[in-house]
Each structure stands twice: as C-alpha cells, then as structure tokens.
Amino acid sequence: MDTSIIADVLEILVFAVMALLSISCALFVVTAKDIVRSALSLIVVMFVVAGLYILLNAQFLGVIQVLVYVGAIGVLIMFAVMLTKKDFGSDKDAE
C-alpha cells in the first residue's frame, strides 16, 4: 500500500475519534448533575476542538483556542464554580 493512503486513512480515523470525543463530552456537559464535572468536561471539549483545528491545518486557531478558551474561560468557569458552590441537601438548618 502507498504511504499516502495510510496517512489519509489515519487522518480520517483520528478526526473521527476526536469528533466523537468532542460530541460525547459536550453531551456530558449538558447532562451532568455535578457542575464541577460539567466544567471539566467543557474544558476537554475545548481542548478537542483545538486539536481538530490543528488537524484541519488551522494551527493559529488551535493555539488561540487553547490560550483563550481553555486557558482563560475554562479557568474562569472553574473559579466561579468553586467560589459559588454551596452545600445542598445538608440539614444544618434543621438542627
């Protein structure tokens, strides 16, 4: 077999795996009951989208995706979640 055919098949396979990972993590963002896990899953989605950009020869967009969305927005969401997290379901008021 020609090496270019193997490279093309491998590229399509990597793209499919990354796309499925992105879709599954995005669904987990919406359906997760724990907001911390949802935020971490959103960060994974942003990393995978950056990888897809790089795979599609848009390296600049991939780097910007990591710097802006994963680096800034993801950390901002995590800090907001951690600082505003309250204990639900505890019986502190009942005692």
C-alpha positions, 0 to 999 in steps of 0.5 A: 500500500502507498504511504499516502493512503495510510496517512489519509486513512489515519487522518480520517480515523483520528478526526473521527475519534476526536469528533466523537470525543468532542460530541460525547463530552459536550453531551456530558456537559449538558447532562451532568448533575455535578457542575464541577464535572460539567466544567471539566468536561467543557474544558476537554471539549475545548481542548478537542476542538483545538486539536481538530483545528490543528488537524484541519491545518488551522494551527493559529486557531488551535493555539488561540483556542487553547490560550483563550478558551481553555486557558482563560474561560475554562479557568474562569468557569472553574473559579466561579464554580468553586467560589459559588458552590454551596452545600445542598441537601445538608440539614444544618438548618434543621438542627 
